[in-house]
Amino acid sequence: MLAGVKLLGRKKDTPPPDETDVEAAADSEQDSGRDAESSRPRTTPPKGRPTPKRDATRRRGPVAPAPMTTAEARRRRKELRKKMSREERREDKIARRAAQAERRERMMAGDEDYLLPRDKGPVRRYARDVVDARRFGVLGLFMPIALGLIFIMLAVPQVQYFISPAMLILMAIMVIDGFILGRRVNRLVDEKFPDNTESGWKLGFYAASRASQLRRMRAPKPRVKRGDKVT
């Protein structure tokens, strides 16, 4: 009698669901769920790398920009040294001295990365070679002659009347020698670098100022010897 009772809302021709069909449907749903999870993109990064959430906590804030001036860099260095211990300050001082010595050594050797802006470029390098190859120049004697005259004037005050005109004559000779050297350097530079756009006045003054220094005190150091042919 119970078997003949028809369930409400079910069609006459539809048989009741079998238990095996229900289990098969459940298994198919679980398989589809696994497929969906496997096809879903992973958000966890590979091993050896921090998770995005943990990596975000490490970011303390924006990095301070590089110092624009020497005074600003010095101020930052002082603030950093206040937070260091005595041993750290000593090690930092030794490291800075070593870095300064290396920079000066490379600058004196003529390394373009360590030269001052006024000394950079093939034109300035060629001008230095022309000046350093001179056999004799009055400009190079300016400092020793001037120091000698000043010493004589202090030791023998009576000769001050004669030293003042001598100083004026010496300065006039220096100006003439510097003018001649500047014109020569500009002529040679124009021959070697036809596309050079540097001002002739600046280049001539650069050559004269280098020639007025003692050879051993010139920076960068001379690459050529006196009398060498500069090409």
C-alpha positions in Angstrom: 0.0 0.0 0.0 2.8 2.3 0.9 4.5 1.6 -2.4 1.4 2.6 -4.3 1.1 6.0 -2.7 2.2 8.7 -5.0 4.4 11.5 -3.7 3.0 15.0 -4.0 4.4 17.3 -6.7 6.0 14.5 -8.6 5.1 13.4 -12.1 3.4 10.1 -12.5 6.1 8.7 -14.9 9.1 9.8 -12.8 10.5 7.0 -10.6 11.8 7.8 -7.2 15.6 8.5 -7.1 17.8 5.6 -6.4 20.5 5.8 -3.6 23.3 5.0 -6.1 22.2 8.0 -8.3 22.4 10.3 -5.3 25.9 9.2 -4.4 27.1 9.6 -8.0 25.7 13.1 -8.1 27.5 13.9 -4.8 30.7 12.5 -6.2 30.4 14.6 -9.4 29.9 17.8 -7.4 33.0 17.1 -5.3 35.0 16.4 -8.4 33.8 19.7 -10.0 34.7 21.5 -6.8 38.2 20.1 -6.8 38.6 21.1 -10.5 37.5 24.6 -9.7 40.0 24.9 -6.8 42.8 23.6 -8.9 42.0 26.0 -11.8 41.9 29.0 -9.4 45.1 31.0 -9.5 47.4 30.7 -6.4 48.1 33.9 -4.5 50.8 32.4 -2.2 54.3 33.2 -3.6 56.8 30.4 -4.0 59.1 29.4 -1.2 61.9 31.7 -0.2 59.9 34.8 -0.8 57.8 36.7 1.8 54.1 36.9 1.5 52.7 40.2 0.1 51.2 41.0 3.5 54.4 40.3 5.4 56.5 42.1 2.8 54.2 45.2 3.0 54.9 45.4 6.8 58.6 45.8 6.1 58.1 49.0 4.2 58.7 51.7 6.8 58.1 54.6 4.5 59.6 56.5 1.5 63.4 56.5 1.1 65.0 59.9 1.7 66.3 61.6 -1.5 70.0 61.9 -2.2 71.6 65.1 -0.9 71.8 67.9 -3.4 74.6 69.9 -1.8 77.8 69.2 0.2 76.4 71.0 3.2 73.3 68.8 3.2 75.4 65.6 2.9 77.6 66.8 5.8 74.6 67.5 8.0 73.2 64.0 7.3 76.5 62.4 8.1 76.6 64.2 11.4 73.1 63.1 12.3 74.0 59.5 11.4 77.2 59.6 13.4 75.2 60.6 16.5 73.4 57.3 16.4 76.7 55.2 16.0 78.8 53.8 18.8 82.4 54.7 19.2 83.6 51.6 17.4 81.3 52.3 14.5 82.4 55.9 14.2 86.0 54.8 14.1 85.3 52.3 11.4 83.3 54.9 9.4 86.1 57.4 9.7 88.7 54.9 8.4 86.4 53.9 5.5 85.8 57.6 4.5 89.5 58.3 4.5 90.2 55.3 2.3 87.4 56.3 -0.1 88.8 59.9 -0.3 92.3 58.6 -0.9 91.0 56.4 -3.7 89.0 59.2 -5.3 92.0 61.5 -5.2 94.3 58.9 -6.6 92.0 58.2 -9.5 91.4 61.9 -10.1 95.2 62.6 -10.2 95.5 59.6 -12.7 93.0 61.3 -15.0 90.0 59.0 -14.6 87.0 60.8 -16.2 84.6 59.5 -13.6 86.5 61.3 -10.8 87.6 64.5 -12.5 86.2 67.9 -11.7 83.7 69.3 -14.3 86.3 71.8 -15.5 88.8 68.9 -16.4 86.4 66.5 -18.1 86.3 65.8 -21.8 88.8 65.1 -24.6 89.3 68.8 -25.4 90.4 69.6 -21.9 92.6 66.5 -21.8 94.3 67.6 -25.0 94.8 71.1 -23.7 96.5 69.8 -20.6 98.9 67.7 -22.7 99.8 70.7 -24.8 100.6 72.8 -21.7 102.5 70.0 -20.0 104.7 69.4 -23.1 106.1 72.9 -23.0 109.8 73.0 -22.5 109.8 76.5 -20.9 107.2 78.9 -19.9 107.3 82.1 -17.9 103.9 81.3 -16.3 105.4 78.4 -14.5 107.9 80.7 -12.8 105.3 83.0 -11.4 104.9 81.5 -8.0 108.6 81.0 -7.2 109.5 84.4 -8.5 106.7 86.1 -6.6 107.6 84.3 -3.3 111.2 85.2 -3.8 110.4 88.9 -4.3 108.1 88.9 -1.2 110.8 87.3 0.9 113.4 89.9 -0.3 111.0 92.7 0.4 110.4 91.5 4.0 114.1 90.8 4.6 115.4 94.1 3.1 112.8 96.8 3.4 115.0 99.3 1.5 114.4 97.5 -1.8 110.7 97.9 -1.8 111.0 100.9 -4.1 112.6 98.6 -6.7 110.5 95.5 -6.1 107.1 97.2 -6.8 108.0 98.0 -10.5 109.6 94.6 -10.9 106.3 93.0 -9.8 104.4 95.0 -12.3 106.8 94.0 -15.1 106.6 90.4 -14.1 102.8 90.4 -14.1 102.8 92.0 -17.6 105.1 89.3 -18.9 102.8 86.7 -17.4 99.8 88.1 -19.1 101.6 88.2 -22.5 102.8 84.6 -22.1 99.3 83.4 -21.0 97.8 85.1 -24.1 100.2 83.5 -26.4 99.7 80.1 -24.8 95.9 80.4 -25.0 96.0 81.3 -28.7 98.3 78.3 -29.4 96.1 75.9 -27.5 93.0 77.1 -29.3 94.6 76.7 -32.7 95.7 73.2 -31.9 92.4 72.2 -30.5 90.5 73.6 -33.6 92.8 71.5 -35.8 92.3 68.3 -33.8 88.6 68.8 -32.9 86.9 70.7 -35.8 83.5 70.3 -34.2 84.6 71.8 -30.9 82.0 74.3 -29.6 83.9 75.3 -26.4 84.6 79.0 -25.9 88.1 80.0 -26.9 88.4 82.4 -24.0 87.5 79.8 -21.4 89.9 77.2 -23.0 92.7 79.8 -23.1 92.2 80.8 -19.5 92.1 77.1 -18.5 95.5 76.5 -20.3 97.1 79.6 -18.7 95.9 78.8 -15.2 97.4 75.3 -15.5 100.7 76.6 -16.9 100.9 79.0 -13.9 101.1 76.1 -11.5 104.2 74.1 -10.6 104.4 70.9 -12.6 104.4 68.7 -9.5 101.3 70.5 -8.1 99.2 70.2 -11.2 96.0 68.1 -11.0 95.5 65.8 -12.8 99.1 64.8 -13.1 100.9 65.4 -16.4 100.7 62.5 -18.8 103.5 63.7 -21.1 107.0 64.8 -20.5 108.5 68.1 -21.5 109.3 68.3 -25.1 107.0 65.4 -26.1 105.0 65.7 -29.3 101.3 65.9 -28.6 99.1 64.3 -31.2 
